[in-house]
Amino acid sequence: MARRSQEKSRHTRAHNARLISVLVSLLIACVLFAAGFVARGNTDLLTRLGFDTGRNAENTNPGMTVSGSTYDSLAARVAEVQGILENQSFDELELEEATTQVLATLADVANDPTLRYYDPERYAAYLKDVSGSFAGVGVLFAEYQNRAYVVDVFEGSEAEAKDVKVGDFVVAIDGDRGNNEGWTQAEVVKAVSREDGESVVMTMRRPSSLEADGGNEYTVTLQCSELNKVNVESRMIENSIGYISLAQVTQNADSLVERALRTMQDADAFILDLRNNPGGFLTQSVDIASKFVKSGVVVEIQTKDGVATRTANATTLTDKPLVVLVNQSTAGTAEVIAGALQDNGRATIVGQRTLGKGTVQSIHELSFGGALRYTSAYYKTPNGYEIDSNGINPDIQVSANAESADDVQLNMAVETAFDLIGGRPSASAESSDSSVAPEQGESGEEEGQDQPQENEQPQ
């Protein structure tokens, strides 16, 4: 009996010992499991413990050339490859050429179509000052899809004599086909601004339309000369309608438009013709819109930091009925003017949908030389309508008729102006003409908005 009791007691103690052992093992497993979670993200700890983490350290990469994880950094990935080549390969990279090729590829795959890298030589050419007495080729340039094209040919210029046409795209200048994606408007203006009498060889492409690809290429040699186009033309139509044509939004466009308005104070209505206007200075476009708008927002500017606005500056000269003429080559800050007057209910827009070029490009100098051009802002109308890629839609749609000697768009604008004032007067008089020369005539180059950007170039 005593033996059975001792046997039972021994079995109980053994069972309890096994149970305690199991519980201790489970507890140790839980502690190790929890510790694994804690240590898994600690690369330095795992490395010190002798474990292979299976990934690059957060502060280095196999190339050992820059810090950063190759999981989320393009620079670290390129640096890894560069380090491997430097440490293990017999190949030697030519740094400048490699830089140009890599950044050109980056520009190609970016979602920003205006992104481009200027090497030091091209950037020096880009910085060329054309505000002095440089001559040009008698052409006003604009830009479509990041490529320069002819928006106007000056009367009496060699370009006109050699059959350069509106709509022709610039392909090459002196055999140079441009940086990465061809020539932009600003680049062309700088390249063809030369001393009076110098020549420039231009290769042009003539597509069937602005949007069309292809087209015949031709090469023409043009002599540069100081031939400026009148920037503002004005006249009275039938002694009732004041007509003002603005070719581009130059540094003095505001004062030129003001002068034209003051010479036609007796007009019953006005027509502002912005056809083929490639834009220019944002400050001037705000000032011009302010001649017709008493108060309110003129333009919204969308940046990475949010939305800024420019408002009318209380310099209104007239509240008489206004018609604004636009077409497919009305672009940039000229579209800002049209959109401001339309959204503020100040004008009737007549013509064709505008180009839809409402971006601002900035230039950022690079520490190793050259610069990067990129989109830094977008223009929107006062009601928040995005101009870029959309354009300004006219209230009255009128297509141009190249086969007609009559200006059907202007004719419609005149009829609209008369409708706004209740019809034509009983007696009409001959039109009187006047014109005002620009401060500088041919570039059509936009010089930037008053934003805290670096060397900005809105196009």
Secondary structure, DSSP 8 states (H G I E B T S, - for coil): -HHHHHHHHHHHHHHHHHHHHHHHHHHHHHHHHHHHHHHHT-HHHHHHTT---SS--TT--TT-SS-S-TTS-HHHHHHHHHHHHHHH-S----HHHHHHHHHHHHHHHSS-TT-EEE-HHHHHHHT---SSS-BB-SEEEEEETTEEEEEEE-TTSHHHHTT--TT-EEEEETTB--SSS---HHHHHHHH-B-TT-EEEEEEEE-SSTT----EEEEEEEE-B-----SEEEEEETTTEEEEEE--B-TTHHHHHHHHHHHTTT-SEEEEE-TT---B-HHHHHHHHHTT--SSEEEEEEETTEEEEEE--S-----S-EEEEE-TT--THHHHHHHHHHHTT--EEEES------EEEEEEE-TTSSEEEEEEEEEE-TT--B-TTT----SEE----TT-SS-HHHHHHHHHHHHHTTS--SS----EEEEE--SS-S-------SSS-SS----
